[in-house]
Amino acid sequence: MSEIANLKPAAIWRNFHALTQVPRPSGHLEKVQQFLLDWAKEHNVEAFQDPAGNIVMRKPATPGYEDRKVVLLQAHMDMVPQKTPESTHNFETDPIETYIEDGWVHARGTTLGSDDGIGVAAIMGVMESADLKHGPVEALITRDEETGMYGANELPEGELHSDILINLDSELWGKFVIGSAGGIDVTSSLEYKPVANNQEKAVRVTLKGLRGGHSGLEINEGRANANKEMVRLVRKAIAETGARLASWHGGNMRNAIPFKAEVVVALPADQVEALKALVDKQRAIIEDEYRGIEKNVEFFVEDVENPAELVPQEIQDNLVNAIYACHNGVVRMIPAYPNVVETSSNLAIIDIEAGKAVIKILARSSREDMKEYVATTLESCFDMAGMKTELSGSYGGWDPNPDSEILNLMRKVYKDQTGEEAIVQADHAGLECSVILSKYPGMDVVSFGPTLLSPHTTTERFEIATAEPFWKMLIAVLEQAPKK
């Protein structure tokens, strides 16, 4: 058994270890859904899978606490499946391999899944316990949060009976989130008829080793986007070496800053060395521009078999120009809270090959008008390249309520337990709270959690020292939940 199973508090770590043994990448959740149902049956916990694929659990009040408001504990079951280039991990079949280093839990070569496995583990700890004191408790463990909040969006109305929602998907201990950004998926596509390749040579250009990261929480940290850095090289290669684009694959998750991109280009044989020189020069530029941020940049050229077909030149040029012009990163900060991002976009995925080009972007904003603005900006950019754009998966922001009853209780408990004041703020990351509130508008909502860093990347890590106070606070808040 992994060493994390022996950490304290046992209620969290034992259950989190169990989750690491169950494959649960977004889009492939059958195994974890069945695991949760089997676990609930084994522990005599009322549970069912709803029509949206969410797992709902219920636990009656401790005797004497029946007059408390019903509390909903909420987390998501899926995890982002990212791995290092050398990893052979299969997220649909293999368990996550964890290890401890310098007070943090890591995964070997993959994302850890503490986002949001720790939230699910905490729910399991509450539900299985026979000695906690609390009023009526519900749990909602949603499906496919990371790919579009599908479980929350398809949540049936009338299924839940709670007055208070405590979301367990925040990632900094001592911070209570009372608002979050909305988001929308922007997908631009174009079908084209490939043309015959009459060039002499072909090479694959790969950019990797970038930090990547969470496109909400870390979009303002100045990290390089592999697609945006690659397009700088591709445009120069076309102009200076006569290169022609055969394919482009960059990024693999809509809500992750892409850390890798690769293109295949065909070109005259006597221009290969010139292209290699361009790549070396562009790598040096990236290392200089992102000094102190990107420390492991790899940018290199490999010979490949010459492809039979290429992207037509006019379409190639239009696509490259649109990718170059496409906005990526922070649009603006919240004027009243200048340290919090208001609006951003993440050029997440580019796939160009075999007659089809698809570009996927996640735009976020805490304002609906700015969300519409940035989505229209992106649509307009790709319209000029002749692409068709679809806007989908839109979800609204969560408006802060600084007078929240549950927030005030949690601030008091935090101060009593730590002697410090909690941080209260809105996040740029999207949380399911906004979607749940749209179906259950009467709920009083707050989000909190222990500390984990670099979610959605292979350097994701969880700070062990924050698990105990997180658990201690959760059970205290449940015990002190307001009366009806």
N, C-alpha and C positions, 0 to 999 in steps of 0.2 A: 504494500500500500504506500502511496506517496507520502512524503514527510509532511505535506500540508494538512493531511487528515488529523494530525496530532496537535495542531496549533489551537490556541484559545482565542475566542470562545468556540467550544466544540460544536455548538448548534449551527454556526455559520460554516466553519471549515470542513466538518464532516460532510455536510450537504454539498458544499461547493466542490469538494473532491469527487463526490458521486456524479455531479453534473459534468465534470471534465472527462468522465469515462463514457459519456453518451454523446454521439455525434449530433450536432445541432446547428449547422450552418443555415443561414437564411435560405428559405425555399426548400429545405429538406428537413422537416421537423417531425416526421412521423415517429421516429425513435424517441425523441424527448417528450413528445405528447404522451406516448404510451408509458414511458418511464414515470412521468408525473402522476398519471392515473394509477399505475400499479403502486407507486410509493404511497399515495393517499389511501388506497385500500388497505395496504399493510399497516398503516398507522391509524386506521379508523377515522379518517378525515373525509367529510362530505366533499365530493369533487365530481365534476363532469366537464366534458368538452363541448363547447357551444358551437353553433353552426358556422362561426367565423374561424374555428380552429383554436380559440383561446381555451385555457384551462381555468375554470372557476372553482374556488374552494370556499368553504364556509365553516366557521367554528362558533359554537354558542358562547354566550357570556359566562365568565366565572361566576359561581353563585355569589349574589350580593352586588353584582355589577350589571344587572340586567337593565338598569335605568340609563346606561351610557349611550351616547350616539354610536351608530354603527360606523366602524372604520374600515375602509378599503385599502389594503396594501397592494401596490401594483408594480410589476416589473415585466420585462420581456424575455422570452425563452431563447430567442435566436442570437447568434453571434456572427460577427464579421469574419469571413474566412480568408485571411491574408497569411501568406507564408513567404519565407525567404526563397530566393531563386534555387538554392541547393537543396531545399527541403523536399522530401518525397511524401510528405503527409497527405493523406486523403481525408478531407473533412467529412465525407459522407460515411466513412467506415472506421476511422482511427480515433482513439482517445487523445486528448491533449496531454502532452508530457510537461509537467511542471517542475520547477526547481526554485530554491530559495537562495538569494544572494543579497547581502548587505541590507537585510531587513525588508526586502521586497520579494514578492512572488512573481516569477516570470514563466514563460513557456518556451520550449526549445524549438526555435525556427518558425513559430506560428503566433497568431494572436492568442491571447490568454483566455478570452471569454469572460473576464470579470465584468465586462460590460455586456449583458447585465446579469451574469451568473451569480454575482454576489447578492443582488437584489432578490433573485429567485431563492437562493440559499437562505436568506434571512426570513423570507416568507415560510419556507419549509420549517425553519427553526421555531417560528411562532406557532405554526399549525400543529407540530408534533409534541410541543411541550405540555406537560401535565401540571406544571407548578407556576405558570405565569398568571398574573391577575389582569383581567381585561374585560371590556364589554364585548358585544357581538363583533366579530371580525369576518370580513370577506377578503378574498384574494383574487386578483385578476392577473394572470400570467399570459401576456399577449403573444401572438404569432407575428413573425416577420416585421418587426419594428424597423429593422435596419434597412430594409429595401423599399419601404413605402408606408409603414404604419398600417399594414393591411388588417391586422387583427383588431386594432382600435377603430379603424374606419368602418369595419363590418360588424362591430359590436352591436348586438341586438338591444334596442331600447326596452326598458322594463326588466332587464335581466338582473341588474344590481339594485341593492336596497340601502346603500350606504349614504351617510351624511357627510363624511370626511374622506378625502382621498390623500393618501401619503404615497407619493411616487418614490421609488427607491432606485432611481436611475441617474442621480447626480454624482459628481466625481471629484469633489473636494470636501474633505471633512471640515466642519465648521462653517460651511456655506449653506444657506437655505435659499432655494430657488423659488420665486413666486411669480415668474413669468418666463416665457420662452418665445422664440421666433417661429413664425410660420414658414412654410416652404412650398416649392412647386418644382416638378420635374419638367425640364425642357429637353425634348428629344427632336433633333433635326436629322432628316434622312434624305437620301438621294440615290436613285438607281441609275446606273450608266452602262453603256455597252463598251466593254474593254476593247482595246486596240492591240494589234500584234506588236510584239516587242522586236525592234530591229537594232537594239543596242548590243554591244559586244560583251559586256560584263555586268554582273549584279553583285551587290553587297548588302548585308544587313547591318544597320547602324543601331546600336543599343545604348540607351541611357538608363542607368539604374543606380541603386544605392542611396537615393534621396530619402529623406525622413518620412515623407508622406504625412499622414495624420488625419485627425477628425476635421471634416470640412466645416463644422460649426464652431467647435471649441478652440481650434488651432488655426483658423483661417487668417487671423490677424498677427501671426507670429513670423511672417515673412519667409515661410518655407517655399522652396521651389516646387513648381508644378511640372511634372515630367513632360506633359503634352505641350505646355507653353514653351518650355526650353527646347524641346525637339523641333518645334516649328521654326524657331530662329535658325537652326542648322539647315533644315530642309529648304527653306526659302533661299538661303545662300548657296546651297548645293545646286539647286535648279538654275540659279542665275550665273554661277561661276564655273560649273563643271558640266552643264548640260544634262544633269541627272533627271531621270523620269521616275515618278512614283509608281510602285507596284502594289504596296500594301502598307498599312499603318495600324498598329495595335498598341494602345496606351491606356493604362488604368483598368480597374475591374470592379469598382464599387462606386455607386452614385454619391455616397456620403463620405468618401475617403479622398484626400488629396493624393493624386497618382504619384507613385514613387518610381515607376518604370514605364518606358515607352520604347518601342522598336519599330523601325521602318525598313522596308526593302526597296532599294532604288536600283535602276539599271542605268548604265552610263558608258561612255567610250572607255576603252581599256587604258588609254593614255591619260585619263583623268582620275583614276583610282587613287594615286598618290596625292593628288591635289585635294581630293575629298578627305582622305585621312588627315591631311594637314588642317583642313577646316574643322574637323572633329576635335583634334588636339587643341586648336585655338579656342573653340567654343567651350571645351571642358575647362580651360584655364579661366575663361571669362566667368563661367558659373562659379568656380571655386573662389574667384575674387569677389564677385557680386554678393555671394552668400557666405562670405567668410564668417566663421563663428556659428553658422546655422547648419550648413551642409558640409559634413566632414568626410563623407565616404563616396564621393561622386565617381562613378565609372561611366565612361563614354568611349565606345570603341567600335571598330569596323571588322566584320568577318565576311569572307567570301561565301557566297551561296550559289546554288544552281540558278542559272539564268531563267527567270519566269517567262512563260509563253506570252503573257498579256500584261498590259499596263493600263493605268488610268488615262483616258484621253487628255491631251495636253491642256485644253481650255478648262475642262472640269478640274483637273489637277490644280491649275493655277487659281481657280476660283475657290477651291476647298482650302488650299494653303493660305490664301489671303484672308478668308473668313476665320480660320483658326487663329491666324496671327492677330486679327482685329478683335476677336471675341474677348469680352471682359472676363477677367478671372481675379478673384480676391475680394477685398473689402470695397464696397461702394461708398458707404459712409458710416460714421459712428452715430449713436443716439445723441442728439444735441444736448439733452438734459443730463445724460450720463456718458460723458465723452470717453470713458474707458470701456464701454460696452459696444460691440458691433451691432449696428441696426440692420444693415443690408449687405449681402454678399452674393457671389456666385462662384461655383467650383467647376471648372472644365474637367469633368471626371473621367469620361470614357470616350475614346476615339477608336472606331473599327472601320477600316477601309480595305476592301478586298473583294475580288470576284464579282464585280458589278454592283456593289452596294457600299454606300458610305453612311455611317450612323455616328452621331455625336450626341453625348448625353451630359447634361449639366444639371446640378441641383442649385436652385436659387433660394435664398432665405431672406426673410425680413420680419421684423416685429411690427411692421406697418403694412396693412393690406395694399395701400396705394403704392408704396415703394416696391412691394413684391410684384405687383402688376407692372410697374415701371421697368424693373430689371428684367423680368421675363420678356416684355415687349422689346427691350433693347437687344436681347439675345436673339429673339425671333427675327428682328429686323436685320441683324448682322447676317444670319444664315439665309434669309430671303434673298439677299443680294448675290449669294452663291447659287441660287436656283434650287435651294433645298426646301423641303416641306417640313414645317415645325409643328409638333404636337405638344400641348401643355396638358399635364396630367398629374394625378396624385396630390392635388393642392390641399393643404391643411392650414388652418388659421393659427395665428399666434395666441398666446395665453396672456391675457391682460393682468398685470399685478394687482393684488389686493393687500396693501400694507396693513389693513385693519383686520386681517384674517384671525379668527379665533384660534385655529390650530397653529398658525404661525406664532401668535403671542405665547401660547403654551410651550411650543418648542423652544422659543427664545429663552423662556424662563428656565426650562429644564436644562438647557445647554449652559446657561449662566450658573445654575446651582451645581452642575456637575464639573464644570471646568474653571469657573471663576472668571470667564472671559465672555465678551459679547460676540454673538454670532454675526457673520456676514450675511446680509440679506440683499439679493439682487435678482435681476432677470438675466437669462442666458441667451446666447445666440444659437445654441444648439436647439434642435427641435425635440420637444418632449411630447409624449402621448397625452399629457394632461389636457392640452387644448382640444384634442379630438374627443376625449371622454367628456369634457365639460360641455361640448356642443350637444351631446346626447343626454347628459345629466347636469343641467346648468345650476342646480341648487347646491352642488357639492362645494365644500370648503377645502382648498387644495394647497399643498406644499410639497416640495421635492427635496430630498437630502440623501446623502450617502457617504461612505468612507472615501479615502483618496486612492484614485488610480490615475495613471498617467499614460499618455500616448495610445488611447483606444483606437481601434481600426488600423493598427500597425503591428509589426512583428516585435516592436519594443514595448508593447503594452505591459504594464506592471502594476501590482497592487501593493500598497504600503501596509504591512502587517500590523503595525502599531495602531492603525486607525480602526481596525475591525472591532476591538473590544469596546472602545467608547461609542462607536456607532451602534453596536448591539445593546449596550447599556442604556443608551438614550432611547432607542426604539421601544424597548420593553417598558421604560418609565413613562413614555408618552402614551402608550396603550393603557397603562394602569391609571393614568391621570386624565384620560380622555374626557371631554366635557359631557355633562349630563344632557339628556334630551330636553 
